[in-house]
Amino acid sequence: MSMRYPGAFKTATFNPLAIGPPVISLLVVAGGGGGGDSSASAGRSAAGGAGGLLYYGTETPKTPNGAAITLDVGTTYTVTVGAGGSYRNASFSGQGYSSSFSSYTAIGGGGGGYADYVVGGTGGSGGGSTYGAAAGQGTADQGNNGGICLTSPNYGTGGGGGAGAVGGNGTSSNGGNGGNGLAYSITGSSTYYAGGGSGDVWPGVAGGTSPGTAGLGGGGTGNAFVGAGGGGAGTANTGGGGGANGYGGSGVVIISSTRAAASTTGSPTVTTSGIYTVYKFTSSGTITF
């Protein structure tokens, strides 16, 4: 008499890394800085810098931050997602808010230059708005410097610095380009993060109607002389800097782990990529492995 077994044998994929301490690739991007408020400054509104970008993992371009991180099982880690900055003027700095995972902090992007103010530097620095004024300095290993205004009178304004490149300079007829961000495949597909916003040019100038090109990675496109917040905003959850006269994009924290989390708060989006479980936080929360 023959014996039948119900169903068929199934082969499970064994991940030996899943039984030890979680090893993670970590991408942290802060909020971007906003552009200046051109409504009060005759079109002299520069772009915002991208949020600072940190990456720890084996993927290229790993530089500048380092190797993947090993975490402790049972420890609850705090995740903070920074908001994008507002426009910059005499009352507001335009500074983006920092994002963090545990002790790793990516600094918010700097606001664009406004009137005769010298630009403040942070993650990726904002651009300069007036001839002779220096653009701010980006934070080492997180972002780059902003561009400057090359001509007098003050026509084209500087672009914001990105995670991968400096912001472009403004000319008599064009705003500066935003600095490009960096691309990573931590979510399973190559995506740019932390691009700088582009500068613009005072529209009262003959032929001066061309904003710069926004940086790859969520940078906004400049739009001068239309009032606070009228420029292109940085893309949400990329850390993109705001275009001239625009708001900065909010940040994001992405964790790709060899071990699934025991619990999370903050409602991260959870996906899988090979043997890795990916947690994308677009708002603040916690994660415990």
N, C-alpha and C positions, 0 to 999 in steps of 0.2 A: 504494500500500500504506500503510495507516495504522500508526502506531506507538503502542503503549500504554506508559504509565509505571506502574510498580508503586507502589501506595500513593497517598496524596493529600497535597497540600501542606498544611503546618501553620503556623499563625501563632504565633510565640512572643511572650510579653509582655516588652517591653524595659524594663529599669529602669536609666536612665542614672546613678542614684546608686550603683549596685553596682560601678561601675568606678573610683570615686574613694575617698578616705579614708572609712571608715565613720562615719556620723552616727548617734548613738544617743539614744534616750530612756531614761533610767535611773531605776529605782525601787529604793531601798535601804531596807529596814526591819530594825531591830534586834530582838533578843529583848526580850520584855516583862519587867517586874518581877513578883515574886510577892507575895502578900498576907502579912500577919503570921501568926504561929503562935498561934492563939487558945487552944490547949490549956493554955497557961501564963498567960493574961492575962484570964480571966473574960469571954471573948467579945470583947475589944477588938482585933479584927483588921480592919485597913483593907485596901483593894484596892491592887493593883499598877498602876503606870502603864504605858502602851503604850511600845513601842520607838520611838525617834526615826525620823521618816520624811523622806527626801530624794527630790525628784523634779526631774529636768532634762529638759524637753521642751516641746512645743507644746500639749499637752492641758490643758484646764481641769479642776480647779484647779491650774495650774502653780505658783502662789504656795505657798511662799515662796522656792523655790530657784533657778529660772532656766531659761535656754534649753538646747536640746539640745547635746550634747557631740560634738566631732569628735576621733576617735582616730587613732593612728598605725598604719599597716600594718606588720606584722612585729614589733610590740611585744607582749610577753606581759603581761597585766594580772592581778593577783591579786584573787581574790574570797574574802571571809571572811563566813561566815554565823554570826551569834551565836546562842548558846543562850538559852533563857528562864531567868529567875531562879528560885531556890527560894523558900520562904516566908521571911519576915523575923522574926528574934527577936534575943535578946541575942548570939547567936553568928553569925548569918547576915544579910547585908545585904538579901537579896532582889533585888539588882541584876541586871538583864538584861545580857547580853554584847553588845558592839557588833558591827555588821556593816559591811563596807566593800567598795568597789570602787576599786582604784587608790588615789588620795589622798582619795576621798570617804568620809566615815565618818558613820554614823548611830549615835547613842549609845543604849545599852541603857536600858530603862525603870527607874524607881525603885521600890524595894520599899515596900509599904504600912506604915503606922505600927504599931508594936508597943508595947503598954503605955504607958509615959510617954516613949518615945523620940520625938524630933522627926524627921519624915520627911526622908529625903535626896532631893534633886531631881536628875533627869537627863532623858533623852529626854522622855517624858511622866511627870510625877511621881506617886508613890503618894499615897494619901489619908491623912488624919490619923485617929488612933484615939481620942484623949482630948480632952475639952473644954478649950479654951484653948490647945491645941498647934497650931501652924501647919502647914499642909500644905506639902510641898516645892514648889519652883519648877521648872517644866518648862524644857527647853533652848530658847532662842530659835530660831525658824524650824524646829524639829523636833517639839516636843510642848508640851503645856499643863500647867498646875498641877493638882494633885489637889484633891479636896474636903476639908472638915473635919468634925469632930463638933460639932454646934451645941448639944447639950444636956448638962447635968450632972444626975445621974450620966452616965457615958459609955455611951450606948446605941447609937444608930445611928452607924456609922463612915463615913468619906468614901470616895467613888469615885476611881478612878485617872484621871489626865488622859490624853486621847487626842490624836492628831495634829491633829484638827479642832476639839476643844472641851475645856473644862475639866471635871474631875470634879465630880459633884454632892455636896452636903453631906448628912450623915446627920442624922436627927431622932430624937425619942424613940421612934418606932415603925418607922422605915424606914432602911435603908442608902442611901447616896448612889449615884446612877447613875454608870456609867462614861462618860467623855467619848467621843463618837463619833470615829472615824478619818476618813480621806478616801478617796474612790472614784476609781479610775483604770481606763482600758480598755487598758492597755499589753499585756495578754495577749489582747485581742480582745473581751473582755466586761467590763462595768463591775463592779469588785470593790472592796470596802472593805478597807483595811489599817489597822493600828495603832489599834485601839480600846482604851479603858481598861477595867479590870475594875470590877465593882460592889462596893460595901460591903455590910455586913450589920448586924444588930442582935442584941444579946445575947438569946438565946431565953428567959431567965428573966424577961424583962419581959412583963407582961400585954399581949397584942396585938402584941408586938414580934417578929413572925416573918417580916417581909417584907424580903428582900434588894432592893437596887436593881436596875435594868435594866442589863445589860452593854452596853458601848459597841459600836456597829457597827464591825466590823473585827476580830473575833476576841477581844473581851474576854470574860473568864470571869465567872460569876455567884457572888457571895459565899455562904459557908455557914459560919457562926460556930460555935465551941465544939465542933468534932468532931475536933480533932487536926491535926497538921501535914499539909498537903497535901490536906485533906479538902474544900476549896472547889473551885469550878469552875476548871479550868485555861484559860489563854488558848489559842486555837486555833493549832496548829502552823503555822509558815511564814506567819503574818500579822503577827507582832509584837504580838499582842494581850496586854494585861496580865492577870495572874491575878486572879480574884475574891478577896474576903477569905478568907484561909486557903488559897489555891490557888497553883499554879505559873504562871509566865509562859509564853507561847507563844514558840516559836523564831522566828527571823527569816527573811528571804528576800532575794535579790538578783535583780532581773529586768532584762534588757538587751534592748531592741528595736532592731535594727540594720538599716541600709540595705544592709549587706554581710554575707554569710554568713561565719562564722568559719573560719579555716584549721584550727584545732584547739582542743579544750577538755579540761580534766580536771575531775574532780568530778561527772561524769555529770549535767549539767543536762538538764532536759526541753526539747526543741527543737520549736517549732511555727512556723507562718507566719501572718501577718496582713497581707493585701494584699502590698505590695512589701517588707515587713519580715520579718526572721527574729528570733524571740523566744527568748531563752535564760533559763530560770528555774532558778536555783541554790537548792536546798534544803539543800545542804551546801557546804563550802568547796572551792575549786578554782582554775582559771585559764582564761583565754580569750585567744586570739591571732587577730588578723584578717590 
